[in-house]
Every structure is written in structure tokens, then in C-alpha cells.
Amino acid sequence: MALYLKRAGHRVTVFERFDEPKPVGSGLILQPTGLTVLADLGLLDDILALGSRIDRLHGADASTGRTVLDVRYDAQHGGRFGLAVHRAALFGVLFRAAQREAIAIETGVEVEALETGERTTLICGNGRRAGPFDLVVDASGSRSKLRRSVSAPCEPRPLTYGAFWASLGWRGEGFDEHALLQRYDKASVMIGVLPIGRPEPGAEKMAAFFWSLKPSDAEEVRARGLDAWKERVVRLWPQSQAYTSQIDSFDQLSLARYGHHTMKRPVGRRLAIIGDAAHSTSPQLGQGANMALLDAAALGHALARTLNVEAALDAYARARRWHVRIFQALSLAFTPFYQSDSVALPFIRDRLVATVAKIPPAPQFLASMVAGTVIDPFKRIGLEETRWNFGQNPGHDTTAS
Ligand SMILES: Cc1cc2nc3c(=O)[nH]c(=O)nc-3n(C[C@H](O)[C@H](O)[C@H](O)COP(=O)(O)OP(=O)(O)OC[C@H]3O[C@@H](n4cnc5c(N)ncnc54)[C@H](O)[C@@H]3O)c2cc1C
């Protein structure tokens, strides 16, 4: 967001509560939506050089090996793919761009609230006041404190399942460098391996490894010991030993908790709310970071089209309204098929859905759901989707237009 604003000639200050800017967490998939925004910012080549191209999402039942999910980006025309990245890679590309543009970043500042009159002042943790500003953009994630200042309160509802995540060295044997692979046991167990490329140029290739569980069970799992947990994982997916063998302590596993909320109107007076602060969900559909990038592009382009802040805020809210709502609803509907205590839903998933998913137009629909394009997110923002020429994408010499 800061890049869009700075390049449009505004004076920008980023406030971050960490003492130094740094990435948090493991890997994620940049979809054609997020990649288009990075292309709009001129950062596509930088991120393509680090990530791992993903062509396919494949999931199998752990006990029978039967395929229950097989989504291929190329079920639709356009040469689309995902790009799985280490969070440090995405952070590094954006942070270096912010440094090149000399964007002011103030660290160690906990933003608590705001005061809005003709302009807006930030109230920070140590009693410090920052501003006044013409516009505050709240990009502080799902635990945002600033969204309280917008009329209808809307806080995330905790989801039953979360996950242990780790970033580990990439091991290719039995794994596909261009696929997210998952194993399921009903919906209570989901194990995944996602190749995520390199955190920085020259570093070793890595994978994100995850094991879904209820955060409330995490203590019990830890108490039973690492070996018991590793044995259980390997029993369900023998090849995953290539990854569990790299884990020597529970400290290598971060416990991620998921919540779900969607703000009806993510704007207030001289305030725009973007990313997880405006809408959070489980990462089952892999859209969150991409939605945050689309939000930033929508707001950036809306501000560039008008000098009137209120009109731009209105245009931002309208541009993102349906795309956000539809994907939040899809995420809420699909997550329990993969992460819940239900016996019926995974039964339906493994029998009915797995069969129906092969019959057109289901493969095309699933591809556009993963790509983030079930409804066109670009037109209302004023963006043109990055298109790839056949045979010319990462792994096959890149060109994009
Ligand atoms: C395990 C896991 C896997 C995921 N996988 C995917 C995926 O494959 N694809 C995908 O698109 N998305 C994925 N997501 C979702 C994605 O991580 C989020 O949607 C994305 O990070 C949201 O970005 P954001 O900038 O809105 O918020 P955040 O990434 O949460 O960033 C918020 C920033 O604000 C700072 N901050 C917070 N509060 C304050 C405060 N009061 N004052 C000052 N600074 C503050 C924080 O320190 C942080 O730097 C996943 C999420 C998880 C947990």
C-alpha cells in the first residue's frame, strides 16, 4: 500500500509494532491475483526469481491413497499458475522496494486507536500521538485495534482447527516441486507439503510443512512427545519422513490459529481497512495475502483516480465488495470439508465431490476458485490480469505481459 501511495506523490509513514521489520510464519501461495498486483508494482520478476511455480493441488486419502482433490490451474486457459513463496521472500521483495523509494518506517510503535477530525491522528501505545494525516490505512492484520472505530463492530470468530507449520529444507523424493501435496484422514487430519522456493537469493530451497490440529489439543500433543507425533505423521504418510526427520523440537513448529470475519464496509472517515484487518479466514483456499494485495491495489488506484479521499474510499469499498464476500463465503463453506470433526463432510468429499470434480465445468470452477478469479477481481480495480504466453512461465523461461 505504501508503495502505491508513495509513487502517487504522497508523503507516507509506515508504523510497525515490531522493533525491526520482519516476516512472520512459513509459506504461502501467491495466486494469479496477487501476482498481477506485484506485476502492477513492477516487482514480478523479483518474486518469480525466488518462488516455486505451483501447477497443481493434489490431496489423497491417507489410508487408501485414493485421490480426493486434484485441482490444476491449467484447467482454464491463460497459462495460470500459483507461486509458492517463503514469507521472507515476499517480505524481502516488498521491503527492499519500500527502501528504494525511501518510505519512512517507524518501528516499535503499537498503534492503539485514532482520533478523527478534519484529519486523523494516531494514538500509540506509549501515549504518543502521530499525525495528523489525510488518510490512515489500517493493514494491521486480523487483530486490528483500529477497525473498532468503524460503526458496526466485527471481530473474528475463532475457527475450531488451526495448524502446526514449519519451514524445512526441500526434499524432492516422492514430492513434486510444482504441486501442493496433502494427505487426509477424514477432516480431522490434514498433512501438507508445499515447495516454497528460496527465502532469499542464493539460499537453499525450502518447503512449508503443516499438520492441522485444534489449538486446544496442541498442549496434549506436545505432552505426548515429539517422537509420538512424528510416528503418527509418518504412519499416515510414509514419505513425509523426509520432513519430520528435520524436526528436532516442537519449537520448530509454529501453532497457527485461524479466525473468520468479514467487515461489511471496510472504510471510515479518513480510514481505509485492508487485508486481514478487514476480512480474515482459514488459509484453506490460499487467498488471504492475495486479497490483501488486491485491497492495496484497489485503494491505490482509487486514490490515483480522484484527489477526494472520501470518494476514493467509497470507490475502494465498492471495487472489493463482491470479490471479498464471495471468497469469504467459499472459504467458510469449504473449510469444514478439510478441517472439522465432521464424519459426514469428509465422506461426501471423498465419494461424491471427488467424482463430480472431474466432470466439466467442475475442474474449471475449482481452478478459478484457487486462482481467486471466480468473479473478476481486476476490472473494478482498473487492473489487467498478467497473462502468460504458453511455455513461457517460471520453470520454462519467463515472460509476462
Ligand atoms: C498458516 C497460514 C497459512 C496461510 N497460507 C496462505 C496462502 O497460501 N495464501 C494466502 O494468500 N494467504 C495465506 N494465509 C493468509 C495470509 O497470511 C494473510 O491473509 C496475510 O498475511 C494478511 O496480510 P496483512 O498484511 O493484512 O496482515 P498481517 O500479515 O497480519 O500483517 C499485519 C502487520 O501489522 C503489524 N501490526 C499488527 N498490529 C499492530 C499495531 N497495533 N500497531 C502496529 N503494527 C501492528 C504486525 O506486526 C504485522 O507486521 C495464511 C495464513 C496462515 C496463518
PDBQT file of the ligand as one rigid body, heavy atoms in Angstrom, charges set to zero:
ROOT
HETATM    1  C1  LIG A 501      -0.640 -20.801   8.454  1.00  0.00    +0.000 C 
HETATM    2  C2  LIG A 501      -1.136 -19.819   7.441  1.00  0.00    +0.000 A 
HETATM    3  C3  LIG A 501      -1.069 -20.116   6.071  1.00  0.00    +0.000 A 
HETATM    4  C4  LIG A 501      -1.519 -19.201   5.105  1.00  0.00    +0.000 A 
HETATM    5  N1  LIG A 501      -1.422 -19.502   3.772  1.00  0.00    +0.000 NA
HETATM    6  C5  LIG A 501      -1.823 -18.584   2.848  1.00  0.00    +0.000 A 
HETATM    7  C6  LIG A 501      -1.694 -18.836   1.412  1.00  0.00    +0.000 A 
HETATM    8  O1  LIG A 501      -1.254 -19.902   0.955  1.00  0.00    +0.000 OA
HETATM    9  N2  LIG A 501      -2.059 -17.851   0.556  1.00  0.00    +0.000 N 
HETATM   10  C7  LIG A 501      -2.547 -16.658   1.013  1.00  0.00    +0.000 A 
HETATM   11  O2  LIG A 501      -2.846 -15.787   0.189  1.00  0.00    +0.000 OA
HETATM   12  N3  LIG A 501      -2.693 -16.409   2.332  1.00  0.00    +0.000 NA
HETATM   13  C8  LIG A 501      -2.354 -17.332   3.259  1.00  0.00    +0.000 A 
HETATM   14  N4  LIG A 501      -2.508 -17.065   4.594  1.00  0.00    +0.000 N 
HETATM   15  C9  LIG A 501      -3.140 -15.795   4.997  1.00  0.00    +0.000 C 
HETATM   16  C10 LIG A 501      -2.133 -14.649   4.972  1.00  0.00    +0.000 C 
HETATM   17  O3  LIG A 501      -1.021 -14.937   5.789  1.00  0.00    +0.000 OA
HETATM   18  C11 LIG A 501      -2.811 -13.388   5.472  1.00  0.00    +0.000 C 
HETATM   19  O4  LIG A 501      -4.040 -13.212   4.800  1.00  0.00    +0.000 OA
HETATM   20  C12 LIG A 501      -1.906 -12.162   5.200  1.00  0.00    +0.000 C 
HETATM   21  O5  LIG A 501      -0.698 -12.284   5.923  1.00  0.00    +0.000 OA
HETATM   22  C13 LIG A 501      -2.646 -10.884   5.628  1.00  0.00    +0.000 C 
HETATM   23  O6  LIG A 501      -1.767  -9.805   5.459  1.00  0.00    +0.000 OA
HETATM   24  P1  LIG A 501      -1.977  -8.439   6.243  1.00  0.00    +0.000 P 
HETATM   25  O7  LIG A 501      -0.875  -7.559   5.760  1.00  0.00    +0.000 OA
HETATM   26  O8  LIG A 501      -3.392  -7.999   6.111  1.00  0.00    +0.000 OA
HETATM   27  O9  LIG A 501      -1.783  -8.779   7.790  1.00  0.00    +0.000 OA
HETATM   28  P2  LIG A 501      -0.524  -9.384   8.552  1.00  0.00    +0.000 P 
HETATM   29  O10 LIG A 501       0.278 -10.261   7.659  1.00  0.00    +0.000 OA
HETATM   30  O11 LIG A 501      -1.098  -9.984   9.804  1.00  0.00    +0.000 OA
HETATM   31  O12 LIG A 501       0.376  -8.108   8.923  1.00  0.00    +0.000 OA
HETATM   32  C14 LIG A 501      -0.006  -7.190   9.908  1.00  0.00    +0.000 C 
HETATM   33  C15 LIG A 501       1.195  -6.338  10.301  1.00  0.00    +0.000 C 
HETATM   34  O13 LIG A 501       0.751  -5.303  11.185  1.00  0.00    +0.000 OA
HETATM   35  C16 LIG A 501       1.548  -5.282  12.370  1.00  0.00    +0.000 C 
HETATM   36  N5  LIG A 501       0.673  -4.854  13.471  1.00  0.00    +0.000 N 
HETATM   37  C17 LIG A 501      -0.375  -5.522  13.987  1.00  0.00    +0.000 A 
HETATM   38  N6  LIG A 501      -0.995  -4.816  14.963  1.00  0.00    +0.000 NA
HETATM   39  C18 LIG A 501      -0.300  -3.649  15.057  1.00  0.00    +0.000 A 
HETATM   40  C19 LIG A 501      -0.453  -2.492  15.890  1.00  0.00    +0.000 A 
HETATM   41  N7  LIG A 501      -1.440  -2.387  16.788  1.00  0.00    +0.000 N 
HETATM   42  N8  LIG A 501       0.432  -1.450  15.719  1.00  0.00    +0.000 NA
HETATM   43  C20 LIG A 501       1.428  -1.536  14.794  1.00  0.00    +0.000 A 
HETATM   44  N9  LIG A 501       1.613  -2.610  13.987  1.00  0.00    +0.000 NA
HETATM   45  C21 LIG A 501       0.757  -3.653  14.117  1.00  0.00    +0.000 A 
HETATM   46  C22 LIG A 501       2.041  -6.719  12.515  1.00  0.00    +0.000 C 
HETATM   47  O14 LIG A 501       3.222  -6.777  13.314  1.00  0.00    +0.000 OA
HETATM   48  C23 LIG A 501       2.283  -7.113  11.056  1.00  0.00    +0.000 C 
HETATM   49  O15 LIG A 501       3.545  -6.694  10.604  1.00  0.00    +0.000 OA
HETATM   50  C24 LIG A 501      -2.078 -17.981   5.551  1.00  0.00    +0.000 A 
HETATM   51  C25 LIG A 501      -2.164 -17.692   6.916  1.00  0.00    +0.000 A 
HETATM   52  C26 LIG A 501      -1.704 -18.600   7.853  1.00  0.00    +0.000 A 
HETATM   53  C27 LIG A 501      -1.795 -18.263   9.332  1.00  0.00    +0.000 C 
ENDROOT
TORSDOF 0
